[in-house]
Structures are given as structure tokens and as C-alpha cells.
Amino acid sequence: MPAAERAIDRASERARRGLMDLGREIHNARLAHDLSQAVIGRSVGVAQSQVSEIERGRHLAVPLDVLARVAASVGLDISVRAFPGGQPLRDRAHIQLFARFWRAVGPGWTWASEVPFPIPGDKRAWDRVLRGDGVVIGVEGETRPTDMQELQRRLALKKRDGGVDRLILVLANTEWCRRLVRLNDLDSAFPVPGRVALKALAEGRDPGGDSIVLI
């Protein structure tokens, strides 16, 4: 099973546990304020049975605004945020992008997909990792990035923590990606020209630095 699909399964389990924890907090706060489920239900506009299911963590499809109103009725606020937690799902275009890149890479490299970081508990992973010529290369692929500066910062952190010597960003060779590369000053972060890096990889050599490859 791909790492992204495993992450979705883990997300479902986290959601289930989170709803159970929230339900217990709502239950305890309701009792502390000597309120009944029926009173809460009438104030929020839901049935008493739904309040009961929320408190037991069994209402998995409850809308967020209902949860927030039920929590507010017993003096609680809900905070919801998202943060980086792993690899996203990849579509056919992304798979084809790496197929083109792999065809351009010489036979002197070993290739691994969705390689986790060597840090316990860190959920990040490399799209691909190349090993050969005494060097480990982390490879990330994007078919249509929108913010190159944010992407550069994220990849710099991945290189710092991801146990690789080099970083190669593989972009689809489209007008959109070519324009983004032209409009952003990326030479300091990716000093090796893409054609130079590809030639080195095809010959089984270390490209000598980080690179953006349009392919």
C-alpha cells in the first residue's frame, strides 16, 4: 500500500480518537455545569440522541459547526488546524513524470520510492531516492507547483533532515513550470543546471550539487 494511502488510514484513526476525546470533554463539561443532553440539544438545534452520540464519540459524520456549537454550549471552544504530516496522493501525471525521469537516469543507480526520513516519528518521505557513486540523492517531483519560494523552503528543510547528499527537483517540462523557474531566483539553491545534472546521472556520476530538472 502506498505511503499516502497508509497516511489516509492513519488519519481516519486519528479522527476517530479525536472525536472520542472531544466527546468526553463535552460530557464532563456538561455534567460540571449541571446541564442535560436535552437542554444542549434544544439550544443547538439538534436531537438529544445526537448530543449523546457526540459525547460517546460515535457520530463520525457530525458537521464541524455542530460540534463547535455543542462545545460552546458547555463553555468549550474548538480549535482546528492543519499541518504538514506526510506525502499527498499522487496522480497519473506525477507517475508519468517520474517514468520520464527514470528513463533519463543511467543504470548505475538504485532507485527507491516513498523513502521515509531517518528520524523516528517524522512522517515525511522522499518521492524517490537514488543511490550510487558514493552519493545519496533525494528526488522530489512536481507537475504544477504554484509557489516556488515556499517549495524551495520546504525542500531545504527536507534536505537538512532527510539523510541525503543532493537534492533534485523534477518538474514537468511545461510552459507553466518553465515560467515559474524563470521568474524565481533559484540559482543559489539549485546551482547545477538541469541538463548538466541529467548528463551526470545518465553517466552514473554524482551531479555535484542540487539541481532543477525539467523533463
C-alpha positions as CSV (number, residue, x, y, z in Angstrom):
1,M,0.0,0.0,0.0
2,P,1.5,3.4,-0.9
3,A,2.6,5.7,1.9
4,A,-0.1,8.3,1.1
5,E,-2.8,5.7,1.4
6,R,-1.5,4.5,4.7
7,A,-1.5,8.1,5.9
8,I,-5.2,8.3,5.0
9,D,-5.9,5.2,7.1
10,R,-4.0,6.8,10.0
11,A,-5.9,10.0,9.6
12,S,-9.2,8.1,9.9
13,E,-8.0,6.5,13.1
14,R,-6.8,9.9,14.5
15,A,-10.2,11.4,13.6
16,R,-12.0,8.6,15.5
17,R,-9.8,9.0,18.6
18,G,-10.1,12.8,18.4
19,L,-13.9,12.7,18.3
20,M,-13.9,10.3,21.3
21,D,-11.6,12.6,23.3
22,L,-13.7,15.6,22.4
23,G,-16.9,13.8,23.3
24,R,-15.5,13.0,26.8
25,E,-14.6,16.6,27.3
26,I,-18.1,17.8,26.3
27,H,-19.6,15.2,28.5
28,N,-17.5,16.2,31.5
29,A,-18.1,19.9,30.9
30,R,-21.9,19.3,30.6
31,L,-22.0,17.5,33.9
32,A,-19.9,20.1,35.6
33,H,-22.4,22.8,34.6
34,D,-25.4,20.5,35.5
35,L,-26.9,20.6,32.0
36,S,-28.9,17.8,30.4
37,Q,-28.4,16.5,26.9
38,A,-31.9,17.6,26.0
39,V,-31.2,21.2,27.1
40,I,-28.0,21.2,25.0
41,G,-29.8,19.7,22.0
42,R,-32.5,22.4,22.1
43,S,-30.0,25.2,22.4
44,V,-28.0,24.0,19.5
45,G,-30.9,22.7,17.3
46,V,-30.1,19.0,17.3
47,A,-31.8,16.0,18.8
48,Q,-30.8,14.8,22.3
49,S,-29.8,11.5,20.7
50,Q,-27.2,13.3,18.5
51,V,-25.7,15.0,21.6
52,S,-25.5,11.6,23.2
53,E,-23.6,10.2,20.1
54,I,-21.3,13.1,20.1
55,E,-20.4,12.6,23.8
56,R,-19.7,8.9,23.1
57,G,-17.6,9.8,20.0
58,R,-19.8,7.7,17.8
59,H,-21.1,10.4,15.5
60,L,-18.3,10.3,12.9
61,A,-20.1,12.4,10.3
62,V,-21.1,15.3,12.6
63,P,-20.6,18.7,10.9
64,L,-17.8,20.8,12.4
65,D,-20.2,23.7,13.1
66,V,-22.5,21.4,15.1
67,L,-19.5,20.2,17.1
68,A,-18.4,23.8,17.7
69,R,-22.0,24.8,18.9
70,V,-22.3,21.8,21.2
71,A,-18.9,22.6,22.7
72,A,-19.8,26.3,23.1
73,S,-23.0,25.4,24.9
74,V,-20.9,23.8,27.7
75,G,-18.3,26.5,27.7
76,L,-15.7,25.0,25.4
77,D,-14.0,26.3,22.3
78,I,-12.8,24.0,19.4
79,S,-9.5,24.8,17.6
80,V,-8.9,23.2,14.3
81,R,-5.7,23.5,12.3
82,A,-3.8,21.6,9.6
83,F,0.0,21.0,9.4
84,P,2.4,19.0,7.2
85,G,2.1,15.4,8.0
86,G,3.2,13.2,5.1
87,Q,3.1,12.6,1.4
88,P,0.0,13.6,-0.6
89,L,-1.7,11.4,-3.1
90,R,0.0,11.4,-6.5
91,D,-1.9,11.4,-9.7
92,R,-1.1,9.8,-13.1
93,A,0.8,12.9,-14.3
94,H,3.1,12.6,-11.3
95,I,3.7,8.9,-12.0
96,Q,4.4,9.7,-15.7
97,L,6.8,12.5,-14.6
98,F,9.0,10.0,-12.7
99,A,8.8,7.5,-15.5
100,R,10.3,10.0,-17.9
101,F,13.0,10.9,-15.3
102,W,13.9,7.3,-14.7
103,R,14.3,6.7,-18.4
104,A,16.8,9.5,-18.4
105,V,18.8,8.1,-15.5
106,G,21.6,5.7,-16.2
107,P,21.7,2.0,-14.9
108,G,24.4,2.8,-12.3
109,W,21.8,4.0,-9.8
110,T,19.5,2.1,-7.4
111,W,16.0,3.6,-7.1
112,A,13.6,3.5,-4.2
113,S,10.1,5.1,-3.9
114,E,8.5,6.9,-1.0
115,V,11.5,6.6,1.3
116,P,10.8,7.7,4.9
117,F,13.0,10.0,6.8
118,P,15.6,8.5,9.2
119,I,14.1,10.4,12.1
120,P,11.7,8.4,14.5
121,G,8.2,9.9,14.3
122,D,8.9,12.1,11.3
123,K,6.2,11.4,8.7
124,R,7.9,13.0,5.8
125,A,9.3,10.9,2.9
126,W,11.2,11.4,-0.3
127,D,9.3,10.8,-3.5
128,R,12.3,8.9,-4.8
129,V,15.9,8.2,-3.6
130,L,18.8,7.5,-5.9
131,R,21.9,5.7,-4.6
132,G,25.2,5.3,-6.4
133,D,28.7,6.7,-7.0
134,G,29.0,7.1,-3.2
135,V,26.2,9.6,-3.1
136,V,22.5,9.6,-1.9
137,I,20.1,11.8,-3.8
138,G,16.7,12.9,-2.7
139,V,14.3,13.4,-5.6
140,E,11.1,15.4,-5.4
141,G,8.6,15.7,-8.3
142,E,6.1,18.4,-9.1
143,T,3.8,18.7,-12.1
144,R,2.3,22.1,-11.4
145,P,3.8,23.9,-8.4
146,T,2.3,27.3,-7.5
147,D,4.7,28.9,-5.0
148,M,8.3,28.2,-5.8
149,Q,9.6,30.1,-2.8
150,E,7.5,28.1,-0.4
151,L,8.5,24.9,-2.3
152,Q,12.2,25.8,-2.0
153,R,12.0,26.4,1.7
154,R,10.2,23.1,2.2
155,L,12.7,21.2,0.2
156,A,15.6,22.9,2.0
157,L,14.2,21.5,5.3
158,K,13.7,18.1,3.7
159,K,17.4,18.0,2.6
160,R,18.5,19.1,6.0
161,D,16.6,16.3,7.8
162,G,16.3,13.7,5.1
163,G,19.7,12.0,5.1
164,V,20.7,12.8,1.5
165,D,23.7,14.4,-0.1
166,R,22.0,16.0,-3.0
167,L,18.5,17.3,-3.9
168,I,17.0,17.1,-7.3
169,L,13.6,18.8,-8.0
170,V,12.0,17.2,-11.1
171,L,9.4,19.5,-12.8
172,A,7.2,18.8,-15.8
173,N,8.6,20.5,-18.8
174,T,5.6,22.7,-19.4
175,E,5.3,26.4,-20.0
176,W,3.9,26.9,-16.5
177,C,6.9,25.3,-14.8
178,R,9.4,27.0,-17.2
179,R,7.8,30.3,-16.3
180,L,8.0,29.7,-12.6
181,V,11.7,28.8,-12.8
182,R,12.4,31.9,-14.9
183,L,10.6,34.2,-12.5
184,N,12.3,33.0,-9.4
185,D,15.9,33.3,-8.4
186,L,16.8,29.7,-7.7
187,D,20.4,29.5,-8.8
188,S,21.8,29.7,-5.3
189,A,19.5,26.8,-4.0
190,F,19.9,24.7,-7.2
191,P,23.3,25.6,-8.7
192,V,23.7,22.7,-11.1
193,P,21.9,23.3,-14.4
194,G,19.3,20.6,-15.2
195,R,21.0,19.4,-18.4
196,V,24.3,19.0,-16.6
197,A,22.7,17.1,-13.8
198,L,20.9,14.8,-16.2
199,K,24.1,14.1,-18.2
200,A,25.9,13.2,-15.0
201,L,23.1,10.9,-13.8
202,A,22.9,9.2,-17.2
203,E,26.6,8.5,-16.9
204,G,26.3,7.2,-13.4
205,R,28.1,10.2,-11.9
206,D,27.4,12.4,-8.9
207,P,25.9,15.6,-10.4
208,G,27.9,17.6,-7.9
209,G,25.1,19.7,-6.4
210,D,21.4,20.3,-6.2
211,S,19.5,20.8,-9.4
212,I,16.1,21.5,-11.0
213,V,15.4,19.1,-13.9
214,L,12.7,19.9,-16.4
215,I,11.6,16.7,-18.1
